[in-house]
Amino acid sequence: MKIFVPGRICLFGEHSDWAGGYRRINAEIEKGYTLLTGTDQGIYAEVEPHPTALVLTSTTPDGEQHGPHTIPMEPNALLEEAQGGGFWSYIAGVAYQILTHYHVRGLTINNYKTDLPVRKGLSSSAAICVLTARAFNRVYDLKMTIRGEMELAYQGEITTPSRCGRMDQGCAFGNRPILMTYDGDRLEVTELQAPEDMYFVIVDLQAQKDTMEILARLNRSYPFAENELERGVQELLGPINKRVVRQAAEALQAGNGERLGALMVEAQGFFDRYAAPACLEELTAPVLHHVLGYEPLRPHIWGGKGVGSQGDGTAQFIARSEADQQAVLDIIKRDLKMECLTLTLRTGQKVRKAIIPAAGFGTRLFPATKATKKELFPIIDRDGIAKPAILLIVEEVLDAGVDEAIIVVQEHDLEAFQSFFNVQVTIENYNKLPRHFQEYAQHILEIGRRVSFVTQKVQEGFGHAIYCTREAVGNEPFLLMLGDHLYRSHGEKSCARQLVEAYNRHRISVLGLRRTPEDQIANFGTATGVWIEQDHSLNVTEFAEKPTLDYARNNLRVPGLPDDEYLTVFGQYIIKPQIFDYLEEYIVNNVRERGEFQLTSALDRLRQEDGFLGLIMDGQRYDIGLPEYYLETLRTFSEA
């Protein structure tokens, strides 16, 4: 299994993480706020289970290899290694914390590549701690959320002689920008989304700074300020920081790079005014200020500031465009002879395509399915129009802002679907239609221009049907809608749109869920997880395909739900394209479940390796796959 964890750059709010921690002692201190994101660079590793030990190898940024180094997977050995503070101490510290909380064996961790600079304020130590926690989580399926990985990574790092801040493990969220709030021991994380790409340059100033001295001097101002200088530090890391960080978060979410750059300049000015006097030897930072004020950079940047603890360590700029980002790199390397990294905050891929599997035979609706596909069965919509089920599904797809619907069909059914979406009724029949139906006939043809078809030549399971669309979908996230389910929202937003908006906010795969009585769960895929927002969304920690009641009671209960209720699959998903790699692996190696290639195991693997959001849908699903369900849908769908 391969894992990548990026470094972390604090765009705004440095030092306020530990400052906010002093609220445990002095409640008058303002909370801490940081705006940070992962870097484009990081730590790469291959991991696999080991029966008795940690077996570690590492490659530093200069290509030097270390190890293999073996540590017995025993508490005393791990603690001794961690507290010794050596090269492997961070991994040992996290492993010690994992072993304290979980029954696990060892790991082989091969850190085969590192392109993240160390000791440059980019949290390389936190990255290796998060990587270790994530490796245990995924290899042993510990069902930790990202927050859980962050916490054990933090506890592991402070098991070593290192004294990191709480924000460092924010790299666990990858390159998604996040707002972190620190209130004593409480930590809140809010994920942010930039609507426009933003381009940063991180500069290694190639000078010296003493981070420990900076931290020691600034900490003298806490928990109670005793003079004007100390009150200034508390003002900087408290009310001033709160205002600047909140405005920066607003600018980022508005895609306003110019405003973000202006706030960087403002934040640097406040830091120089209030923090520098507390540690003049380190924070006067002549190299940093020379680079920030370098005149040839001005046409290409919106602004810049120091990074991390500040001092002459690292600087950051926000460039005006991608071309300006390259210009900044070239100028700094040519004129200042300094090394740079790029960081680009991407808006993320839009959900442009939807998959609708419609290749099943419909055994449970035979012999009707001998005459026509169940996806073409008529349904009366609330406007009184009789529509084939597939049309209702495609209309919901397009209403969600998705550009194209890809319908998976059997080869001999292709003509029937194409005829409906792409062929006009004969002129004789067209002339018999009332005007509003003539207009609707044109509407269907317009929809048909956004519908394409993929044939599943051999029916080998749900997962196989999805895999058949790989070429049509490409390397993009996609919306998955079941072909024998209909959906009706309780509000103005369609169910599919709810899912798309959740994906746009969180940028991880999303699973629609609904509350279901326990006597029905044997008919549905079922999930459990940890609430992000009670009764609205959760981090999924397990999928189970049509579980037994005993299994559900032992493994799938969800905190806050009645004992006789569970969360079952709604029939709508947004799935990242990595799913195709997992399905291909199962198909190549002939890994089947109940004789077919299923989707659930691939979804669970995606959950382990990238995360999965469960969204409680504000709506109702209607099944047309069984006679009794189809009859109920006919009775109720038009009135919903």
JOLIN-V198839 format. One line per field, one symbol per residue. psi: psi as a letter, one per 30 degrees, with the letter a starting at -180 (. if undefined). A space follows every 50 residues. Layout:
psi=???
This chain:
psi=kkkkklakkjekgkffeeefffffejffkllkkkjllllflakklkkllk fflkjklkklfgfkkkakkkkkikeeeeeeeeffgaegeeeeeeeeeefe fljlaakkjjifkjgkklhgggheeeeeeeeeeeeeeeeghfhkleeeee eeeeeeefflfkillffegfffgbgkklkkkjibfkkkkkklkkfkkkkl kkkjfhakljeeeeeeeeffglfkkfleeeeeeeeefceeeeeeeeeeee eeffgieeeeeeeeeeeeeeeeeeeeffieeefeieeefeeegjeffeff lfllllkbfaaidklkkklfleeeeeeeeeeeeeefhlklllkjjlflkk jflkkjkhflfhefgkgeffelkffgkkkjlfgfkjkkeeeeeeeeeefg gkekkjkklleffeeeeeeeffkklleeeeffklefeeeeeeeeeeeffg klkkkjekjgleeeeeefgeeeeailllkkkkfgklkklfaekleeeeee eeeeefhlkkkkllkkkfffffflkkllakkejkgelljkfkkkjillee eeeffgkkkfllfgkljlkfgklkklffeeeeeeeeeeghjlkhfljlee eeeeeeeefflkkkkjkiaklkkgfkeeeeeeeeefeff.
